[in-house]
Amino acid sequence: MKNFNFHTSWLEINEENLKHNINVFRNLINQKTKLGVVLKSNAYGHGLFEVLACIHDLVDIIHVITPEDALYIRNYELKNNLSPVRILVLGAINKEHLSVCIQNKIELVIYGNDWDEILSNHKSKKKVLAHIHLDTGLGREGFSIDSKELKALLKKHAAKIKLIGFMSHFANTEDVTEQEYAKKQLANFRQYFKKNQLSVEKHFCASAATLILNESHHDAVRIGIALYGMWPSKETKLSYSIISKNKIELRPALEWKVKSQIVKDVNAGSYIGYGCTYKCESKTKIAVFPVGYFDGFPRSLANKAYVLINGQRCPLIGRVMMNHIVVDITKIQRSNERVVATMLGYDGAEEIKAENIAAWSDTINYEVTTRIGGHVPRIIV
């Protein structure tokens, strides 16, 4: 067991659960299909370093959003004497990034016309390892399937590009249980390759489509939210349960713990926190925890969430403050000894899921974990 006495608030990253989730998707896809994982946004809040240390050798491709993250991975491999894994930067780059990405064999996505300027400034004989993003219906980055600009770009800079693959991204696979729009996107994607006979890698689906649209797997998949043990949505989970005979278990890879700053009694009639939004009806034992919305705990949880202490639910009272929350622990403790609360994860038979916090704060599980501050220590367990 790790010693957490040094920290007042920390995340526990479960290595075995990450590996379990990878195995789930290895078993779902064809042996020839490459398993890509998405470590963007600080690995969905789980910690890029910590997740990388757990899964680096178990995947075929790592997807990130920035060149800086890609270079961090290359440096990590160098320091730890690891064989380099394929890395694809999904997001924007500047012309200043290009040479260092080429030098480090980092693959890049050509997603729009600004790449004409980027490639025009590229003077090296070394080619860009490129993927072309086709906008098949998301309405975000990418070229339309009949884009004249894409044809012109590829023709103009053919000597500077080594074409690795084509990609696209679904718009609403996880928001619905019927997939008509997704299938239209998939048809648009396939139409492009009917017109253009290209022997390149194709990848389209993220977690939801990998689970419920087998025909979209192509040559590689990009597993994001599900890598971390969270379903993309309740609709995705329902759809999978209907269409698949194989039951799967996704195991959350993150728990958030915090140690109380002070435990004390307050009298009946006392108000708690800014705005005096909570009034104690009777004498109450409270625990004050040094965590708040600065750390990524949503302010909107005021007076409606709970934490877990000694396997029991203890209500949050008053507002979530910048650096503090207050919890009513009257029912579980008489002494003023400090306590440890679970804000996200298991304690005994009880569990708080990212989906619970998302429901309480009117958001999605993606935001719950990605908003957790990078300053909060992540510890592999």
Secondary structure by P-SEA (a helix, b strand, c coil): ccccccccbbbbbbaaaaaaaaaaaaaaccccbbbbbbbccccccccaaaaaacccccccbbbbccaaaaaaaaaaaaaaccccccccccccccccccaaaaaabbbbbbcccaaaaaaaacccccccbbbbbbcccccccccccccaaaaaaaaaaccccccccccccccccccccccaaaaaaaaaaaaaaaacccbbbbbbbccccccccccccccbbbbccccccccccaaaaaaaaacccbbbbbbbcbbbbbbbccccccccccccccccccccccbbbbbbbcccccccccccccccbbbbcccbbbbbcccccccccccccccccccccbbbbbcccccccccccaaaaaaaacccaaaaaaacccccccccc
